[in-house]
């Protein structure tokens, strides 16, 4: 049974609160399915975040567990029936959120249909689609109470993020660097590694898992070096390693740097600039805590490790390939949860190994499948040997998870390898990169898709972010005290 009692959700500081849900009450019997409809901005995403325990209500309580399916009107009926069956088998109450006023959606045995308007849940009698009269006699949906997200210019977002880090005890330079890496991920469209991580970072500082004042120490020996991150923020150690690696490779032809005792470093592509500046090809690898399931496995036992290649060009941007070894980056699932959205099929399996569209299953023992079956597992293990064993003297099963273990340093590892094209007899890379691009284009019988090569999506997202600002989910803005 799912019970919601006098639920009140607000954002904003004392005296400046904005009420999103106003005393919502709901009692659902075992076996019932709940359908909640509402106009965009009515509060469905807020309610979903509360039901998933991602957003704490100001007052009231929730008893029982719910599987929240966003945009249920867009889920194919057979897939919806499958989700409902697996949900009930786990003893959870299905809660379907839909914007379509005509959506009925949930199959028998029972259904509770509610409309969310003005922050209140209003019961409606259930009728089949064919029985519904023309909706002209019904009042228009309630106006939006609050936007689902804030939008900020990148520079403004960096300033606010850096200020929050300074308040947590981070010195000016590292605070600016961490903020820059987070916001750059958002600008490039990788919200999995963007400002949505900041509340977790701050919680880890408060719990002792990150020393905000730690200074990374570099020890070099010829063409190799080691960076001891000393349990601080991951970005300063990674930036130090990238700069030394690129500069040394430009001088000696090849260089490699391992980073150990580190925390989350963010998007690996954020460290591309030293390689572009020094004209060096970079191979950047990272191991993270267990979240990935091997082919056919049901438990997360390996890290969704990162592999990034940076190739310098004569243009403003280097050519970058950056990916995680899971079918999707773990942070993209958490970003969907922050936005109150379902995830695409195939991204996640629940604790029993069953496919799920609910991003909340990640925190309930779920796992992301490895990409590419056993070939993807091989790439994952290559990163384990290079970034884990060589870079950090560890492997992902030994790395602490930053959310589940906030009081512990992650102790993850990275490896940065730099290779100067000139040392291998190559003057510049642009011509041969152009040949590769043309080869991809030539494989299509007609014009290629709009996006057909790495970095094209990032370029589009960057232009959009500079023009329209960076989206910040309301749940993140609220956690940081930015929502007004």
Residue, then its C-alpha position, 0 to 999 in steps of 0.5 A: x500500500x502506498x500512502x501520502x500524508x499531507x505532503x508539502x514540497x517547497x523550494x527556496x530559502x526561509x521567507x522566500x519559499x515557492x510551494x510546489x505541492x500543497x498538502x497532497x494526500x493519497x491512499x492507494x490499496x494493494x494492486x491499484x495503479x495510480x494515474x496522475x495527469x497534469x499540465x506541463x509545470x503542474x508539479x508532476x516531476x516534483x512529485x516523482x522526485x519525492x516518490x523516488x526519495x530524491x527530493x525531501x518534502x518540507x512536511x508530510x510523509x510517504x509510506x510504501x514504495x512506488x515505481x514512477x513511470x514518467x510520460x506514461x502516455x508515450x510508453x508502448x502498451x505492451x511495454x507498459x503492461x510488462x513494467x506494471x507486472x514486474x512492479x507489482x511482483x516487487x510489491x511496489x505501487x505503479x504511479x503513471x505520470x501523463x500530460x495527455x488529458x485523455x490518457x487512461x493508460x493503466x490496465x485493470x485490475x484497478x486504477x486511481x486517476x488523479x489530476x495535479x493542479x495548483x499543487x493539489x491532487x484532485x480525484x477524477x472518476x475513471x472512464x474509458x476513452x470512448x466514454x469520455x465526452x468532449x473536454x470543452x466543458x472542463x476548465x483549462x488546466x491550471x497554469x504552471x506553478x514553477x518551471x521544471x528547470x532553471x536556465x543560467x548563462x555558463x559564466x553565471x553558473x560557474x560563478x555560483x558553483x565556485x561560490x558554493x565550493x568556496x563556502x565548503x572550504x575549497x580554495x579559490x583556484x581549485x573551486x574555479x577549476x571544479x566549477x569550470x569542469x562541471x559546467x563545461x560538461x553541461x555546455x557540451x550536453x553531458x549533464x551526467x557530469x555537470x552541475x547535477x554532481x555538485x550537491x553530491x560533491x558538497x555532501x562528500x566534503x561534509x561527510x569527509x570523503x573529499x578534503x577540499x583543501x588537499x593539494x595534489x603532489x607530482x613525482x616525475x621520473x623521465x617520461x613518466x610521473x605519478x600524481x598523488x591526489x591526497x583525497x582531494x577533489x579529483x579535478x585539480x589532480x587530473x588537470x595537473x596530470x594532463x598538463x605535465x603529460x602533454x608538455x612532456x610528450x611534446x618535449x620527449x615524444x611520449x609521456x605517461x602519468x598515473x593518478x592515484x588516491x583520487x576522487x571523481x574527476x568529471x568529464x574526461x574531455x574537460x582535460x583536452x586543452x593541454x593536448x591541443x595546446x601542445x599539439x599532442x595526442x592524448x589517451x585519457x582513462x579512468x576507473x570508477x566504482x562498481x556500477x556495470x554488469x558483465x554480459x548476462x550478469x545481474x549485479x554491478x561488479x565493475x566500473x563503467x570506466x571512461x576512455x577518452x582520446x584527444x587529437x590536436x587539430x589546426x582548428x579551435x577545438x581538438x578532435x575528441x572521442x569520449x565514452x563510458x564502457x557501459x551502454x550509457x554513462x551512469x550519470x545520465x541515468x541520475x540526470x534523468x532522475x533529477x529531471x523526473x524523466x524515464x530512461x530509454x529501454x536498454x539503459x538499466x536493469x534492476x537488482x534482479x537483472x530485469x530491464x527497467x525504465x525507472x532511473x531510481x532502480x540504479x540506487x536500488x541495486x540496479x546495474x548498467x549493461x556493458x556495451x558491445x557484449x564481450x568486446x565491451x567487457x574487453x575495453x572495460x578490462x583494458x581501462x582497468x589495467x591501464x587506469x586502475x592497476x598502472x595509474x591508481x594501483x587499484x581496480x574498480x571493485x575496490x573503488x568506493x562509490x561516491x554516493x553510497x559511501x560519502x565518508x570515504x575517499x573514492x581512491x579511483x585512478x586515472x592514466x594520461x598518455x601523451x604521444x607527439x605526432x612529430x615523434x612518429x613522423x607526422x606533421x599534423x593530423x587534420x588531413x588524415x582526420x579529414x580522410x576518416x570523416x570522408x570515409x564515414x560519409x562515403x558509407x551512406x547511400x545518400x547524404x549522411x545523418x545530421x550527426x554522423x561523427x564524434x564531437x558533432x553533437x557536442x558542438x551543437x550543444x555548445x552553441x545552444x548552451x551559449x545562446x540559451x543558457x544551461x538547464x539546471x534541474x529544479x531538484x538540483x537548484x533546490x538542493x543548492x539553495x538557488x531556486x527562488 
